Amino acid sequence: MKGPQTSPPFEWSLILSKKGVALLMVLWVLTILMVIVLSFSFMARTETHATLTFKEGMEMKFLAEAGVQRGIEEIYYSKQNPQLSQLTESDTWKTDGTPYSSSLGEGGYEVRITDETGKININTLNETSGIILKTLLMQMGVQDDNADTIVDSILDWKDPDDLVRLHGAESDYYMSLPNPYKAKNANFDTLEELLLVKGVTYEIFFGSEGKKGLVDFITIYTNMNAINVNAAPKEVLMAVPGITPEVADAIINFRQDQILTNAQVVGIPPQSIPFISFAGSNTYSIEGRGYKGEETKGYPIKAVVAIEPAKYKFLYYKSPAATSQ
């Protein structure tokens, strides 16, 4: 009688080998499927976050645009009711950069309006008024020599001749740069054009580390060379010869309630009179910032608007805009 038959060892090893290969293939397929699933999951999550971020960004942009339009509306309201600006409890918005805010749903906007006459006009800058710009630059931390270079170079940039001031620069200097260009010999068309002028750096122009830059204090949109004390920020007021920090504070406190029309009321010294004005204009910069929830930065827009009786015109519009506020 024969005993139980058994497979040769070779056949068993072959069977086990095939099962091992099959198991490995199953494991590899499962691994690949897991990687594909995780990849799709990650892509879906990324797309979801991107969509939400885009949605919130657009919402904040529209809120900022609403703020700009609200600012224009308030300017018209103030011009149609000039008597209200003289009242202590007036609800008219000031045009000296005072922030105003409003909530809309889960978000809101903040708006600042500044009459352009409260800034230093670089197109009407001359040898005399250049002292205001130099003082402002030094208050911003610019060294004395570099401040002289910037002021003289601005004057050289826009004058029609090729004569170089003591600290200035004309085409000979600019043509020697790695990327050469010529001095314009004409007025500035944009504020950003100032970055082409000798001595003006990105940090000086836009500011850095939360500090305001030159762009916040200069304009090209008016014809006035004097500083409107009813609209000028404290930094510009203190750059006017004779105006101390105490006098600047007195001006700002006074104009919280009414329009300043007399220099003696707040102690503006006689040497300041040639450099100041009490008159405004029809050109305003409006800074709108839309935000959602607890957003501290939000979406900024900056516009310069010329106000006319029946219509308004944008002279400048940047969205999003760099802002130091």
C-alpha positions as CSV (number, residue, x, y, z in Angstrom):
1,M,0.0,0.0,0.0
2,K,1.3,3.3,-1.0
3,G,1.6,6.2,1.4
4,P,0.2,9.7,0.8
5,Q,1.7,11.5,-2.1
6,T,3.4,14.8,-1.5
7,S,4.5,17.5,-4.0
8,P,8.1,17.7,-4.7
9,P,9.9,20.5,-2.8
10,F,10.4,22.3,-6.0
11,E,6.7,22.6,-6.8
12,W,6.0,23.9,-3.3
13,S,8.6,26.6,-3.6
14,L,7.2,27.5,-7.0
15,I,3.7,27.8,-5.5
16,L,4.9,29.9,-2.6
17,S,7.0,32.1,-4.9
18,K,3.9,32.8,-7.1
19,K,1.8,33.6,-4.0
20,G,4.6,36.0,-2.8
21,V,4.7,37.8,-6.1
22,A,1.0,38.1,-6.1
23,L,1.0,39.5,-2.5
24,L,3.7,42.0,-3.5
25,M,1.8,43.1,-6.5
26,V,-1.3,43.6,-4.4
27,L,0.7,45.6,-1.9
28,W,2.2,47.7,-4.7
29,V,-1.3,48.3,-6.2
30,L,-2.7,49.3,-2.8
31,T,0.3,51.7,-2.2
32,I,-0.2,53.3,-5.6
33,L,-3.9,53.7,-5.0
34,M,-3.2,55.3,-1.6
35,V,-0.8,57.7,-3.2
36,I,-3.3,58.6,-5.9
37,V,-6.1,59.1,-3.3
38,L,-3.8,61.2,-1.1
39,S,-2.7,63.3,-4.1
40,F,-6.3,63.9,-5.1
41,S,-7.2,64.7,-1.5
42,F,-4.3,67.2,-1.3
43,M,-5.2,68.8,-4.6
44,A,-8.8,69.1,-3.6
45,R,-7.9,70.7,-0.3
46,T,-5.5,73.1,-2.0
47,E,-8.1,74.1,-4.6
48,T,-10.6,74.6,-1.8
49,H,-8.3,76.8,0.1
50,A,-7.3,78.7,-3.1
51,T,-11.0,79.2,-3.9
52,L,-11.8,80.5,-0.4
53,T,-8.8,82.8,-0.4
54,F,-9.7,84.2,-3.9
55,K,-13.3,84.7,-2.7
56,E,-12.3,86.5,0.4
57,G,-9.8,88.6,-1.6
58,M,-12.5,89.6,-4.0
59,E,-14.9,90.4,-1.2
60,M,-12.3,92.7,0.5
61,K,-11.5,94.3,-2.9
62,F,-15.2,95.1,-3.4
63,L,-15.4,96.5,0.2
64,A,-12.4,98.7,-0.5
65,E,-14.0,100.0,-3.7
66,A,-17.2,100.7,-1.7
67,G,-15.1,102.7,0.7
68,V,-13.6,104.8,-2.2
69,Q,-17.1,105.5,-3.6
70,R,-18.3,106.4,-0.1
71,G,-15.4,108.8,0.2
72,I,-16.4,110.5,-3.1
73,E,-20.0,110.7,-1.9
74,E,-18.9,112.3,1.4
75,I,-16.8,114.9,-0.5
76,Y,-19.9,115.9,-2.6
77,Y,-22.0,116.1,0.6
78,S,-19.4,118.4,2.2
79,K,-19.2,120.6,-0.8
80,Q,-23.0,120.9,-1.1
81,N,-23.3,121.7,2.6
82,P,-20.2,124.0,3.3
83,Q,-21.8,125.5,6.4
84,L,-21.8,122.1,8.2
85,S,-18.0,122.0,8.2
86,Q,-17.9,124.9,10.6
87,L,-20.1,123.1,13.2
88,T,-18.5,121.4,16.1
89,E,-20.8,118.4,15.9
90,S,-20.8,118.2,12.1
91,D,-21.1,114.8,10.5
92,T,-19.2,115.8,7.4
93,W,-16.0,113.9,6.8
94,K,-12.7,115.8,7.1
95,T,-10.1,115.9,4.3
96,D,-7.0,115.7,6.4
97,G,-6.5,112.0,6.4
98,T,-8.8,111.3,9.4
99,P,-9.8,107.6,9.2
100,Y,-13.5,106.7,8.9
101,S,-14.9,103.2,9.0
102,S,-18.1,101.3,8.3
103,S,-19.2,97.7,8.7
104,L,-20.9,95.7,6.0
105,G,-21.9,92.1,6.9
106,E,-18.9,90.2,8.2
107,G,-16.5,92.8,6.9
108,G,-16.2,96.5,6.4
109,Y,-14.0,99.3,5.1
110,E,-11.8,102.1,6.3
111,V,-11.5,105.3,4.4
112,R,-9.1,108.3,4.6
113,I,-9.5,111.4,2.5
114,T,-6.7,114.0,2.0
115,D,-6.9,117.2,0.1
116,E,-3.9,117.2,-2.2
117,T,-3.1,120.7,-1.2
118,G,-1.9,119.4,2.1
119,K,1.0,117.7,0.4
120,I,4.3,118.9,-1.1
121,N,3.9,119.5,-4.8
122,I,7.1,118.3,-6.5
123,N,6.0,119.9,-9.8
124,T,5.9,123.4,-8.4
125,L,8.9,122.9,-6.1
126,N,11.5,125.6,-6.4
127,E,14.7,126.8,-4.7
128,T,12.8,128.4,-1.8
129,S,10.1,125.7,-1.1
130,G,12.7,123.0,-1.5
131,I,13.6,123.5,2.2
132,I,10.2,122.0,3.1
133,L,11.0,118.8,1.2
134,K,14.5,118.6,2.6
135,T,13.3,119.0,6.2
136,L,10.7,116.3,5.6
137,L,13.3,113.9,4.2
138,M,15.5,114.5,7.3
139,Q,12.6,113.9,9.6
140,M,12.1,110.5,7.8
141,G,15.7,109.6,8.6
142,V,17.4,110.5,5.4
143,Q,20.9,111.9,5.9
144,D,21.6,115.6,5.3
145,D,23.7,115.1,2.2
146,N,21.3,112.7,0.6
147,A,18.4,115.0,1.3
148,D,20.3,117.8,-0.5
149,T,20.9,115.4,-3.4
150,I,17.2,114.4,-3.7
151,V,16.0,118.0,-3.6
152,D,18.5,119.3,-6.1
153,S,18.1,116.3,-8.4
154,I,14.3,116.8,-8.5
155,L,14.8,120.4,-9.5
156,D,17.3,119.3,-12.2
157,W,15.0,116.5,-13.4
158,K,12.2,118.9,-14.2
159,D,13.9,122.1,-15.3
160,P,14.4,122.6,-19.1
161,D,18.2,123.1,-19.0
162,D,21.2,120.8,-18.6
163,L,22.9,122.8,-15.8
164,V,23.7,120.8,-12.8
165,R,23.0,122.1,-9.3
166,L,25.5,121.6,-6.5
167,H,24.0,118.3,-5.3
168,G,21.9,117.5,-8.4
169,A,22.1,115.4,-11.5
170,E,21.4,115.8,-15.2
171,S,21.5,113.4,-18.2
172,D,25.3,112.9,-17.9
173,Y,24.8,111.1,-14.6
174,Y,21.8,109.1,-15.7
175,M,23.4,108.0,-19.0
176,S,26.4,106.6,-17.0
177,L,24.1,104.1,-15.1
178,P,24.0,100.4,-16.1
179,N,20.5,101.0,-17.6
180,P,21.0,104.5,-19.0
181,Y,18.3,107.1,-19.6
182,K,18.0,110.8,-19.8
183,A,16.8,113.4,-17.4
184,K,13.2,114.3,-18.4
185,N,13.5,118.1,-18.3
186,A,9.8,118.4,-17.7
187,N,7.3,118.0,-14.9
188,F,6.5,114.6,-13.3
189,D,3.6,112.7,-14.8
190,T,3.4,110.1,-12.0
191,L,4.7,110.0,-8.4
192,E,6.5,106.7,-9.2
193,E,8.6,108.6,-11.7
194,L,10.4,109.9,-8.7
195,L,12.2,106.6,-8.4
196,L,14.2,107.5,-11.4
197,V,15.7,110.5,-9.7
198,K,19.1,110.3,-8.1
199,G,19.1,109.6,-4.4
200,V,15.5,108.3,-4.2
201,T,15.4,104.6,-3.1
202,Y,12.5,102.3,-2.9
203,E,12.6,102.5,0.9
204,I,12.6,106.3,0.9
205,F,9.7,106.4,-1.6
206,F,7.5,103.7,-0.2
207,G,8.7,103.5,3.4
208,S,9.7,100.4,5.3
209,E,9.1,98.6,8.5
210,G,5.8,100.3,9.1
211,K,7.2,103.8,8.4
212,K,5.5,106.1,5.9
213,G,7.3,106.8,2.7
214,L,7.7,110.0,0.6
215,V,4.8,108.9,-1.5
216,D,2.4,109.7,1.4
217,F,3.5,113.3,1.5
218,I,3.9,114.5,-2.1
219,T,1.6,115.3,-5.0
220,I,1.6,116.3,-8.6
221,Y,-2.1,116.9,-8.9
222,T,-2.4,120.6,-7.8
223,N,-1.0,123.9,-9.0
224,M,-0.3,125.2,-5.5
225,N,3.2,125.5,-4.0
226,A,2.0,126.4,-0.5
227,I,0.9,123.9,2.1
228,N,-2.7,123.9,3.1
229,V,-2.6,123.7,6.9
230,N,-6.2,122.5,7.0
231,A,-5.2,119.2,5.3
232,A,-1.5,118.6,5.8
233,P,-0.4,115.7,8.0
234,K,1.7,116.4,11.0
235,E,4.9,115.3,9.2
236,V,4.4,118.0,6.5
237,L,3.4,120.7,8.9
238,M,6.6,120.2,10.9
239,A,8.6,120.4,7.7
240,V,7.4,124.0,7.2
241,P,9.9,126.6,8.5
242,G,8.9,127.9,11.9
243,I,6.3,125.3,12.7
244,T,7.3,123.3,15.8
245,P,5.7,120.0,16.9
246,E,3.7,122.0,19.4
247,V,2.3,124.3,16.8
248,A,1.6,121.4,14.5
249,D,-0.4,119.7,17.3
250,A,-2.3,123.0,17.9
251,I,-3.2,123.2,14.2
252,I,-4.4,119.5,14.2
253,N,-6.4,120.0,17.4
254,F,-8.1,123.2,16.1
255,R,-9.1,121.7,12.8
256,Q,-10.9,118.8,14.5
257,D,-13.8,121.2,15.1
258,Q,-13.5,123.9,12.5
259,I,-11.6,125.2,9.5
260,L,-8.5,127.3,10.3
261,T,-8.4,130.7,8.6
262,N,-6.1,132.7,10.8
263,A,-2.5,131.9,11.6
264,Q,-2.5,133.7,14.9
265,V,-5.2,131.6,16.3
266,V,-2.9,128.6,16.7
267,G,0.4,130.5,17.0
268,I,1.8,130.0,13.5
269,P,5.0,132.2,13.4
270,P,5.5,134.9,10.7
271,Q,8.3,133.1,9.0
272,S,5.9,130.3,8.1
273,I,3.4,132.5,6.3
274,P,5.0,132.5,2.9
275,F,4.9,128.7,2.8
276,I,1.3,128.0,4.0
277,S,-2.2,128.4,2.7
278,F,-5.7,128.0,4.2
279,A,-7.4,127.1,0.9
280,G,-8.3,123.7,-0.3
281,S,-8.8,122.3,-3.8
282,N,-11.1,120.0,-5.8
283,T,-8.5,117.2,-5.9
284,Y,-8.4,114.5,-3.2
285,S,-6.6,111.3,-2.6
286,I,-8.8,108.6,-1.2
287,E,-7.4,105.5,0.5
288,G,-9.9,102.7,1.0
289,R,-9.1,99.4,2.8
290,G,-11.6,96.5,2.7
291,Y,-11.4,93.9,5.4
292,K,-13.1,90.7,6.6
293,G,-13.6,89.7,10.2
294,E,-10.5,90.5,12.3
295,E,-8.3,91.3,9.3
296,T,-5.8,94.0,10.2
297,K,-4.4,94.6,6.7
298,G,-7.1,93.8,4.3
299,Y,-7.2,95.0,0.6
300,P,-6.0,98.5,0.0
301,I,-6.9,100.8,-2.9
302,K,-5.6,104.3,-3.5
303,A,-7.2,106.8,-5.8
304,V,-6.8,110.5,-6.6
305,V,-10.0,112.1,-7.7
306,A,-10.8,115.4,-9.3
307,I,-14.2,116.6,-8.1
308,E,-16.4,118.6,-10.5
309,P,-19.9,119.9,-10.0
310,A,-21.7,117.2,-12.0
311,K,-19.1,114.5,-12.3
312,Y,-15.7,113.3,-11.0
313,K,-12.6,112.0,-12.7
314,F,-10.0,109.5,-11.5
315,L,-6.5,110.9,-12.0
316,Y,-4.8,107.9,-10.4
317,Y,-6.1,104.5,-9.3
318,K,-4.0,101.7,-7.9
319,S,-5.5,98.4,-6.8
320,P,-4.1,96.9,-4.7
321,A,-2.0,99.8,-3.4
322,A,1.0,99.8,-1.1
323,T,0.0,101.5,2.1
324,S,1.6,102.3,5.4
325,Q,-1.5,102.8,7.3
